[in-house]
Amino acid sequence: MGHNAPQIDNPKGAINALKKALGKNCLNVALANDEISLTIKPDSIVEVMTLLRDEHEYQQLVEIAGVDYPDRSLRFEICYHLLSLTKNHRLRVKISTDEDMPVPTVTNVWPVADWLEREVFDLYGVLFDGHPDLRRILTDYGFKGHPFRKDFPLTGYVEMRYSEEAKRVVYEPVKLAQDFRSFDFMSPWEGADYILPGDEKAPKDVAVKTAKTTDKLSKTGAGKAANIEAAKKSDKAVKKPVKKVAKKATPKKGAKK
C-alpha cells in the first residue's frame, strides 16, 4: 500500500474488467495509492451503480462525499465510495456537476444514500433528482448558504444568541467585535521596526549627558547599618500574652453538692 490505510489488494484485471463493463459511461480510470477511481457520466450514475452492485459484487455504499473546485465549470465533484465484502476491495466512483444541474438519486439502489445525499445537498447545494425527501440535515432551519463551498465566508452570515427579552434564541447578522489583526511576532527585547502608539509624542534626539550611578554603598540603603536597624525593629515586636484557662475542679465522690 502507498499509505497507512488498511491492506486491500486490487484484484487482478480489475481495471480492465471495469472499463469493459462500463463502456462509454466511463470517462476516466485512475489508480492512486493502490485505489481505483472511476469518473463516469452524471446521467448514468444509476445504471453504473446497479451494475457494480449486481454483477461486480460491490454490495455496500459506504459514503458519499462532495468536493468544491470553484475554478472548474462543473465545480462540484461527487464521490461515491463502494465496498465489496466478497472481494475485500474498495472502489471510488466520481461524477461532476454544478449548482443548476441535478444528479440522479441512487436511493433506489442503496436506501442508505437518503441521508448521505441530504448531507451533500446541505453542505454544497448539489441537487439530487428523484430524492424522496431532499432537505437540510446538518444545518439549522432557515440557514442561508452552503458552508462547505469555498466561497462561503468563515464567519458565516448570521449568529445566534439567547435573548433575555424575547426569552428565546434569536438570529442576528454577524457583528465582529474587532477586525482581524495581523501580528509581527517580533521579539519584545529587540524592539519593533516601526513607531509604537504613543512614542510619536516623545522628544527626539535627546542625548544622555552623564549616566546615573550610585558610587557609595551607604547610599543604596544596604549594608551593616541597615541590618542593625532591621534587627532593632524585629526585637521591639510585641508578642501577645497567652491566657491560661483555669481548669474546673471535679467534685469528689460522696461530697455534698
LOVEX-387917 format. One record per residue: x, y, z of N, C-alpha, C in turn; residue number from 1; residue in one letter. Coordinates in pm, whole numbers, m for minus. Each point is the difference from the previous one (the first is absolute). Example, Ala and Ser with C-alpha at 12.3 -4.5 7.8 and 13.67 -1.06 7.14 Angstrom:
2
R     nxx     nyy     nzz    caxx    cayy    cazz     cxx     cyy     czz  seq  type
R    1319    m569     780     m89     119       0      90     120       0    1     A
R     m35     105     m72      82     119       6     m77     109      73    2     S
//
This chain:
257
R     nxx     nyy     nzz    caxx    cayy    cazz     cxx     cyy     czz  seq  type
R      83    m120       0     m83     120       0      87     126       0    1     M
R     m54     107     m60      75     123      m5     m15      86     123    2     G
R     m91     m34      92     m19      78     122     m45     m95     110    3     H
R     m43      57     113     m29     m80     118    m145     m47       7    4     N
R     m69      m7    m112    m136     m53      m3       3    m151      17    5     A
R    m114     m63      34      m2    m145      14      47     m70    m127    6     P
R      66    m115      16      57     m73    m111    m111     m57     m88    7     Q
R     m17      53    m118     m98     m48     m96      67      m7    m136    8     I
R       9    m117     m57      64     m19    m129    m105       6    m110    9     D
R      38      62    m112     m90       5    m114      m3    m137     m69   10     N
R    m118     m53     m29      m7    m128     m72      67      12    m136   11     P
R      59    m107     m45      69       1    m130    m101      26    m111   12     K
R      37      90     m89     m85      32    m113    m124      80      35   13     G
R      m4      60     120    m120      74      42     m23     124     m86   14     A
R     107      72     m32     m16     124     m79     m53     m31    m139   15     I
R      59     m99     m66     m46     m36    m136    m142     m52       2   16     N
R     m35     m75     103    m136     m54       8    m102     111      21   17     A
R      34      99      83     m92     110      24     m14      88    m124   18     L
R     109      26     m68      m6      78    m124     m90     m66    m102   19     K
R      16    m131     m18     m78     m75     m98    m148      m2      37   20     K
R     m29     m14     130    m139      m8      43     m72     134     m11   21     A
R      68     110      30     m64     131      m1      m8      60    m140   22     L
R      96     m32     m85      m3      47    m138       8     151     m11   23     G
R     m94      60     m76       2     142     m26     m36      83     124   24     K
R     m61     m62      98     m35      74     122     122      36      83   25     N
R     112     m68     m24     123      26      75      84     105     m73   26     C
R      25     111      64      79     108     m60     148     m12      32   27     L
R      34     m52     118     141      m9      38      14    m101     114   28     N
R     118     m65       3      35     m93     106     136      42      54   29     V
R      10      18     131     125      43      62      35     m97     112   30     A
R     129     m28      14      52     m85     106      98      83      82   31     L
R     m36      31     123      85      81      87      m4     m60     140   32     A
R     118     m18      60      11     m61     133     m68    m137       5   33     N
R      15     m74    m109     m60    m134     m12    m152       3      10   34     D
R     m62     112     m33    m146      13       1     m48      36    m141   35     E
R    m107     m65     m43     m55      22    m133    m111     104       9   36     I
R       8     102     m85    m103     103      m7     m55       5    m142   37     S
R    m131      m9     m12     m68       6    m130     m74     132     m12   38     L
R      17      68    m113     m77     121     m31     m98     m35    m109   39     T
R    m128      20      28    m104     m42     m93     m90     118     m35   40     I
R     m91     m22     m96     m96     102     m39    m105      16     108   41     K
R     m38     123      34     m96      20     109    m136     m66     m25   42     P
R     m48       3    m126    m133     m55     m26      m4    m152       1   43     D
R     117     m67      10       4    m145       1      31     m56     139   44     S
R     m12      82     104      41     m43     133     m85    m116      51   45     I
R    m131       1     m26     m86    m108      49      33    m130     m73   46     V
R      19       7    m129      33    m120     m79     134     m59      45   47     E
R      99      86      21     133     m47      39      m5     m61     140   48     V
R     m68      65      95      m6     m52     136     m73    m134       6   49     M
R    m106     m15     m77     m70    m128      m4      88    m110     m57   50     T
R      77      33    m102      91     m97     m61     110     m42      97   51     L
R      56      97      70     107     m32      96     m52     m82     117   52     L
R    m121      24      41     m56     m75     112     m37    m144     m40   53     R
R     m64     m18    m115     m56    m130     m36     101     m91     m69   54     D
R      88      57     m83      88     m84     m81     146       2      46   55     E
R      39     101      79     140       9      43      14      m8     152   56     H
R    m106     m33      70       3     m34     142      43     114      92   57     E
R     m38     123     m37      22     112      93    m131      21      76   58     Y
R     m10     m68     114    m127      m8      69     m34     124      82   59     Q
R      99      76      45     m27     109      94      40     136     m57   60     Q
R     m86      98      27      34     141     m23      42      56     136   61     L
R     130      27      15      54      42     129     m20     149      24   62     V
R      22      81    m102      m2     145      21     m23      71    m133   63     E
R     m60     118       9     m10      94    m112      61     131      47   64     I
R     103      46     m68      71     122      40      m2     100    m114   65     A
R       9     126      35       5     107     m99     131      76       6   66     G
R      41      54    m115     121      83      m9     m34     120     m87   67     V
R      49     116      38     m29     124     m72     126      50     m68   68     D
R      m7      14    m133     109      59     m79     m57     124     m71   69     Y
R       9     119      63     m64     119     m59      52      38    m137   70     P
R     122     m39     m35      57      40    m129     m55     m81    m116   71     D
R     m65    m111      28     m54     m85    m107    m140      47     m39   72     R
R     m37     m30    m125    m136      31     m44    m100     m88      74   73     S
R      33    m129      16     m78     m90      85      74      m9     134   74     L
R     m32      92      89      83      23     117     m10    m110     105   75     R
R    m109     m74       3     m20    m100     105      32    m140     m51   76     F
R      72     m73      83      32    m140     m29     m62     m86     109   77     E
R     m86     m93     m39     m67     m89      94      71    m136      m6   78     I
R      45     m48     116      77    m125      10     m82    m105      75   79     C
R     m20    m113     m64     m71    m113      59     104    m106      37   80     Y
R       2     m41     125      97     m99      48     m71    m133      21   81     H
R      42    m101     m78     m63    m132       3      93    m101      64   82     L
R     m59    m104      57      75    m106      66     m54    m135     m44   83     L
R      91     m89     m40     m34    m139     m32      47     m87     115   84     S
R     m95     m62      69      36     m87     112      59    m131     m48   85     L
R     m45     m48    m114      49    m129     m50     140      13     m60   86     T
R      29     114     m59     132      21     m61      98      71      94   87     K
R     m53      54     112      82      83      89      65     114     m79   88     N
R     m85      76     m68      51     104     m90     m90     123       7   89     H
R      64     116      m8     m71     128       0      13      66    m136   90     R
R    m104      74     m37      m5      66    m131     m60     139      17   91     L
R      57      97     m69     m51     138       3     m56      35    m138   92     R
R    m123      49      m1     m66      43    m124     m28     149      12   93     V
R      41      78    m103     m12     146       6     m80      52    m118   94     K
R     m79     104      28     m71      74    m104      18     149      28   95     I
R     m21      82    m104      14     146      14    m132      67     m37   96     S
R     m29     108      71    m122      74     m25      19     145      45   97     T
R    m106      81     m14       6     139      44    m122      31      86   98     D
R     m26     128      23    m108      40      89    m138     m30     m58   99     E
R     m11       4    m134    m130      m8     m65     m34    m139     m55  100     D
R     101     m83     m26     m25    m130     m61     m21    m105     108  101     M
R    m122     m55      13     m24    m101     104      63    m134     m36  102     P
R      30     m76     104      59    m133     m16    m107    m104      33  103     V
R     m15    m106     m80     m98    m103      33      30     m65     135  104     P
R    m101     m21      80      17     m61     130      25    m150     m13  105     T
R      73     m56      95      27    m144       3     m68     m65     120  106     V
R    m102      66      53     m71     m57     115     m74    m128     m37  107     T
R     m36     m18    m128     m65    m124     m42      98    m116      m7  108     N
R     131      31     m13     103    m104      m3      46     m31     141  109     V
R      28     106      77      41     m15     140     m85      96      83  110     W
R     m90     m49      85     m81      90      84      83      87      93  111     P
R     124     m45      35      84      80      89      39     133     m63  112     V
R     m14      13    m132      36     124     m68     m94     114      34  113     A
R    m110     m29      65     m97     104      35      66     111      82  114     D
R      53     m34     117      63     100      86     132      51     m59  115     W
R      73     m86     m70     129      43     m55     m19     107    m107  116     L
R    m101     m16     m84     m28     102    m101     m53     129      63  117     E
R     m72     m13     108     m46     120      71     117      78      59  118     R
R     102     m69      48     119      68      51      70      79    m111  119     E
R      16     m62    m118      65      70    m111     m83     119     m44  120     V
R    m131     m16      m2     m88     113     m35      13     112     101  121     F
R       3     m34     128       5     101     106     132      77      m3  122     D
R     110     m70     m17     132      62      12      50      62    m130  123     L
R     m44     m53    m116      50      50    m128    m108      59     m90  124     Y
R    m125     m34      25    m108      51     m84     m21     m80    m126  125     G
R      50    m123      m8     m20     m85    m118    m140     m60       7  126     V
R     m73       7    m111    m136     m52      m8       1    m145     m46  127     L
R     m88     m82      59     m13    m140     m36    m142     m23     m50  128     F
R      m9     m33    m129    m129     m20     m64     m61    m133      44  129     D
R    m127       4      44     m68    m121      41      18     m36     146  130     G
R      68      84      77      19     m30     142    m134      12      73  131     H
R     m34     m95      87    m131       3      65     m18     112     101  132     P
R     108      51      59     m14     102     106     125      87       2  133     D
R      19      80    m102     122      81     m12     m16     129      80  134     L
R      52      m2     122       1     119      86     126      m3      85  135     R
R      25     111      69     121      10      81      m1    m102     113  136     R
R     122     m41      41      11    m102     103     101      36     109  137     I
R      95      89     m29     103      36      96     m14     143      51  138     L
R     m36      93     m87     m14     139      42    m140      25      56  139     T
R     m19     116      60    m125      32      69    m105      45    m101  140     D
R    m124       8      48    m110      48     m84      25     145     m40  141     Y
R     m25      32    m126      20     135     m48     145      37     m26  142     G
R      91     m97       2     142      30     m24      18      48    m144  143     F
R      81     102     m18      24      56    m133     137     m43     m50  144     K
R       4     m48    m125     126     m39     m61      34    m146      27  145     G
R     117     m39     m50      49    m137      15     144       8      50  146     H
R      25     m40     125     126      33      69     125     m68     m54  147     P
R     m10    m107     m79     120     m66     m49      46      53    m136  148     F
R     m69      98     m52      47      62    m124     120      88      30  149     R
R      92       6     m94     122      77      23     m26     150      10  150     K
R    m108      49     m59     m29     143       5     m90      37     118  151     D
R     m27     m94      89     m80      30     118      89      66     105  152     F
R     m40     114      58      88      69      96      20     m81     127  153     P
R     119       9      59      30     m75     121     m88      44     118  154     L
R     m37     127       4     m82      49     110    m148     m27     m21  155     T
R     m39     m44    m120    m142     m21     m28     m72     132     m20  156     G
R    m132      m8      m7     m82     118     m23     m78      42     124  157     Y
R     m39     m96      83     m79      32     119      63     m66     122  158     V
R     m30      52     115      41     m59     127    m122     m11      91  159     E
R       2     m94      91    m115     m19      87      41      20     146  160     M
R     m95      43      79      22      20     143    m135     m11      70  161     R
R       4     m18     131    m123      m6      77     m36     141      46  162     Y
R    m122      42     m30     m47     134      36     m83      m9     128  163     S
R      42      76     101     m76       6     125    m132      73     m21  164     E
R      m3      94     m93    m124      74     m24    m104     m87     m69  165     E
R      45     m72    m107     m94     m84     m73     m17    m138      62  166     A
R      92     m36      94      m4    m131      66       8    m114    m102  167     K
R      86      19     m98      21    m104    m101     131      27     m73  168     R
R      39     m94     m84     121      17     m81     m34      85    m121  169     V
R      78     103     m25     m23      92    m112     120      m3     m94  170     V
R     m25      30    m125     103       6    m103      21     144     m40  171     Y
R     127      40     m12      35     137     m36     115      m2    m100  172     E
R      14     105     m80     118       7     m89     130      m3      79  173     P
R     101     m58     m57     128     m15      68      59     138      28  174     V
R      42      21     126      67     123      39     132     m37      65  175     K
R     108      34     m64     132     m30      54      39     110      98  176     L
R      42     m39     120      38      98     102     123      80     m43  177     A
R      87     m60     m77     118      69     m50      41     m65    m131  178     Q
R      71      77     m79      47     m52    m127     110    m103      24  179     D
R      23     m82    m102     109     m95       9     132      76       6  180     F
R      84     m39      95     126      70      20     116     m82     m56  181     R
R     105      69     m36     121     m66     m47     110      19     103  182     S
R      73    m105      28     106       3     101     135     m16     m70  183     F
R     100      77      51     133      m8     m61      89    m103      70  184     D
R     m40     m47     119      74    m104      73     147      39      24  185     F
R      26     130      22     136      45      26      32     m18     148  186     M
R     126     m12      29      45     m14     138     m15     134      71  187     S
R     m62       3     118     m16     129      71     132      57      48  188     P
R     105     m80      10     131      50      44      77      67    m112  189     W
R     m31     m34    m122      72      60    m113     m63     132     m43  190     E
R    m130      14      25     m67     124     m37     m59      m8    m140  191     G
R    m107      75     m20     m68       0    m129      69      94     m98  192     A
R     m21     m27    m129      58      85    m105     m86     121     m28  193     D
R    m118       6      61     m91     110     m23     m24      74     132  194     Y
R     m65     117      m9     m27      81     118    m124     m54      69  195     I
R      15     m32     127    m112     m50      77     m95     113      34  196     L
R    m128     m28      20     m96     106      36      41      72     128  197     P
R       9     132      m7      40      82     114     145      43      m7  198     G
R      85     m73     m71     141      37      m9      23     123     m85  199     D
R    m100      34     m83      20     119     m84       1     128      82  200     E
R     m50      m5     126      m2     118      85     132      20      73  201     K
R      83    m100       4     127      12      72      96      90     m76  202     A
R      81      80      74      98      86     m68     104     m82     m73  203     P
R      39      48    m113      96     m71     m83     142      53      22  204     K
R      95     m86     m24     143      34       6      38      61     135  205     D
R     m43     m59     108      37      46     134     117     m84      48  206     V
R     117      61      12     121     m73      40      17       6     151  207     A
R      44    m109      61      26      m6     143     143      49      25  208     V
R      13     104      85     132      57      24      83     m90      90  209     K
R     m53     m31     117      75     m84      95     m89    m113      47  210     T
R      57    m114      18     m75    m115      49     m20      11     150  211     A
R    m118     m31      49     m32       8     141      49    m127      68  212     K
R      90      15      95      56    m115      71       0      26     149  213     T
R      15    m103      83      12       9     146     139     m48      37  214     T
R      83      94      43     141     m31      26      22     m61     138  215     D
R     m73      49     104      24     m44     137    m106    m101      42  216     K
R      46     m97      81     m92    m103      49    m102      57      97  217     L
R      39     106      72     m90      57     100    m124      64     m64  218     S
R      12      39    m126    m112      64     m68     m98    m100     m61  219     K
R      33    m126       6     m88    m100     m60    m106     m48      96  220     T
R      15      35     129     m96     m49      98      30    m138      49  221     G
R     120     m52     m27      39    m133      45     129       9      80  222     A
R      44    m109      58     124      m2      77     m24     m36     145  223     G
R     106      16      88      m9     m38     140     m98      87      76  224     K
R      m3     130     m30     m90      91      72    m146     m38     m24  225     A
R     m33     m36    m121    m138     m38     m31     m36    m130      68  226     A
R      96     m93      10     m28    m128      66     m24      20     150  227     N
R      80      89      64     m16      26     143    m136      65      28  228     I
R     m40      93     m86    m128      69      18    m117     m97     m16  229     E
R      12     m91     m95    m106     m98     m20     m12     m95     118  230     A
R     117     m36      62      m3     m88     117     m66      68     119  231     A
R      21     132      19     m63      73     109    m152      m2     m13  232     K
R     m50      20    m121    m144       3     m21     m63    m135      27  233     K
R      71    m106     m33     m55    m134      24      m3     m34     148  234     S
R      98      57      79       1     m26     145    m114      72      70  235     D
R     m42     113     m53    m104      79      64    m140     m54     m29  236     K
R      m8    m104     m81    m132     m57     m33     m68     m49     127  237     A
R    m123      35      17     m73     m36     121     m67    m134     m22  238     V
R      23     m88      97     m64    m130      m8    m120      m1      94  239     K
R    m112     m47     m46    m121      m6      81      14    m111     104  240     K
R     m29      32     127       9    m104     104    m108    m106     m19  241     P
R      36    m118      35     m94    m112     m14     m73     m14     131  242     V
R    m132       8      m4     m81     m13     121     m14    m146      37  243     K
R      20     m28     130     m16    m136      48    m142     m19      52  244     K
R     m61    m106     m43    m137     m30      40       5     m93     121  245     V
R     m62      45     111       1     m82     123     m95    m117     m15  246     A
R      48    m114      45     m82    m120      m8     m97      m4     117  247     K
R    m120     m42     m26    m100     m14     105      30    m123      83  248     K
R     m16      16     133      25    m114      90    m115     m97      m5  249     A
R      32    m125      m9    m103    m103      m6     m36     m42     143  250     T
R    m128      m5      34     m41     m38     139      34    m144      31  251     P
R      38     m23     128      32    m135      43    m126     m81      21  252     K
R      19    m129      m8    m113     m89      20     m49       9     144  253     K
R    m129       4      16     m61       5     132      m9     140      58  254     G
R      57      98     m69      m4     137      51    m137      58     m24  255     A
R     m43      83      99    m129      65     m18      12     116     m96  256     K
R    m103      10     m80      m2     110     m95     m43     129      67  257     K
//
